[in-house]
Amino acid sequence: MSEARSYPRHVKTDAGEIEFRLMARADEAAVLAFAQKLPTHDLLFLPRNISQPKVLSAWVNEIDRGQITSLLAVKGNTVVGCGTVVRDPHSWSPHVGEIRMVVSQDVRGQGVGRALSQETFALALGAGLEKLSVQMTVDQQAAIALFESLGFKAEALLRDHVRDVDGRKHDIVVLGHNVAQVRAQLEAFGVPGAVQH
């Protein structure tokens, strides 16, 4: 993936100044500490449990191989959020990327999630992706509203798709954003720079 944006970037939020930077192997311990503090429910929409050291190690290996790009939100020296763009250039859908995002409870409702989602979205656009998807449990209303504000729309409901540690099943909603279609519509209306990398 080629990033059109440069990092680190600094953004002021209600939680204070947040640094956005690309995740690297050196961040593994800090990301593990972040993931292990997240409520289990927040991890359910991710394909793997990132609070497990072996899963996190595999994630870092995928970053090293260029298969995924992860952006960290850091306050002071503490990771408070992570946004990831996942794509498979060898699949039938090399034009499609998935955004995965988690934010610490400590900074929720303070603009960190919004800033991180916007940065992650921009990172996906910079990678030249034409369509994006994001998924979460249906009760994560704030996260759904956040992505809807970026132009994502509900595309699927996967019933009983994930099972939590207590054995309860939860529905997953999949939101999609057809970036290429939106860009073409804007250009047709004479607004070519509205969806920028």
N, C-alpha and C positions, 0 to 999 in steps of 0.2 A: 504494500500500500504506500502510496506517496502522499505525504501530508503537505497541503498547500499552506498550512498555518505553522507559525513558529512557536516554540515553547521553550522555557516556561512563560506563562501569561499570568498577570495578577488582576484580580477582580475584587471590587469592594462589594460586600454583601452585608446584610443585617447581622450576620455572625462574625463580621470582621473581614479582614483581607484574606482572600483565598488564592493560593497558587495552583494553577493547573500545569501539570507536567506529564510527559509521557512516562509510563511505567517501564521500569527496567528491572533486571535481576536483583540489583541492590535494594529494591523496594520490597522484596519478598516478605521479610519479617514484619515490616510495618503494615503491609496489606493483610497479612495473616492476623495480626492483632486487631485490625479494623474489622475483618470478616467475623472473627470469633466473638465480637461484641454485638453483632447484628442479631436481632430476634430471628429465630428460625423461620418464621413466616415470611420475612423479607427475602429469604434465600430460595423460596419454593419455586419461583418462576425462572430461576437459572437452571440450565441443564445439569449442572454439577454443583455439589456442595463445596463452595470455595473456602469454607472455614476448616477444611481438612488439609493438613500440610501436603500430602501427596497430590491432591487436586490442584493446589496452588502452584506446586512445583511444575506440574504438567502445563498449567496456564502460562507460566514464565517461559517454558520451553517453546510454546506456540508463539509467544511474542518474539523470542529470539529468532524463530524461523520465518517471521513476517506473516504468519497466518492470521493473527489478530493484532489490533492496536488498542491499547488501554490507556486511558487518560485518568490521572489521579487528581483529586481535589485535596489539597493539603492546607491545614491551618496550623501555623507554627511548625512543629515537626510531626504532627499527627495527621494520618490519612482520615479524611471525613467523607470521602465519596470516591466512586470509581465508575467511569463510563467506558464501555468497550464497544468497538465495532468489529463484528465477526463477518467474514465472507469466505467463500470457497471458490477461488478462481478456476478450479478443475471440475466443478459441478456443472449441471445443466443451467444453473442460475448464477453465473459469474457477475451479473449486473445487480444482484440483490445482496444487501447487507442487513445484519440484525444488530440492533442497538441493545445492549444490556447495561443497566444502570442501578446502582445501589448507593444510598446516602445514609450516613450515621443519624441515629435518632437525635443526637445532641444538636444538630444544626438544621433539623427539618423546620419548614415554615419560615426560614430566614433567607430565602433566595439562593441557597447553595445548589439545590436540586435544579432549579430553573437555569442557573448559569451553567451548570454541568451538562444539562440536557442540550442547551444551545451550543456549547462547545463540541459535544460529541456529535451532534447533528452536522455542524460545520465540518468536522473531521471526516464524516461519512461523505459529505458533498465533495470535499477536496479529494477523496479517493475515486471520484468519478462514478459512484454508484447511482443507479437509476431508480431503484426502489429500495425502501427501507421498511423493516418491521421491528416491532417491539412487543414483548408479551409480559403480562403480570397477572396476579390473581385479581378476580373481579372486585374484591372489596378494597383494593388500593385506589380509591377514588381520586385522591390528590394526584397520584402519578398518572392516572388515566387522563385527568383534566390537563395536566402539564403537557403531555404529548399531543393531546387534541389541540392545544393552543399553538403547537408547532405545525399543525396541518395533518396530523395523523387521524385516520378514521378506523373504526372497528371493522374488522374483516372476518373474524372467526371467534367462536366460543368453543373451547375444548372442555367438555364436561368431565368432572372427576379425573382430571389429567395428571395431577400431582398428589402425592400422599405425604403428609407431614410425619414427624417422628412419633406422634401419638396414633398414627394409623388413619387419621381423618383425611378424606379426599377433598380437593379443592378444584374449582373451575379456573381455567386460564382464559383470558381474553387476548386476542392477537390484534394489534393495531398496525395499519400499513400506511405508507406515504409513497405515492408515485411521484417521485421527484422530477423525472423526465417529463411527465405529462403536465405538471404544474409549471415547470420552466417553459414548456412550449406554449401553454396558455398565456402566461405573462408576456412572453415575447410577442404573441399575436396581438396583445392589447398594448404593445409599445412600451413595455416595462422590462427590457432585457436584463437589467442588473438586479432585479428584485430577489432572485435566488442565487446568492453569491457563494463561492467557495470560501 
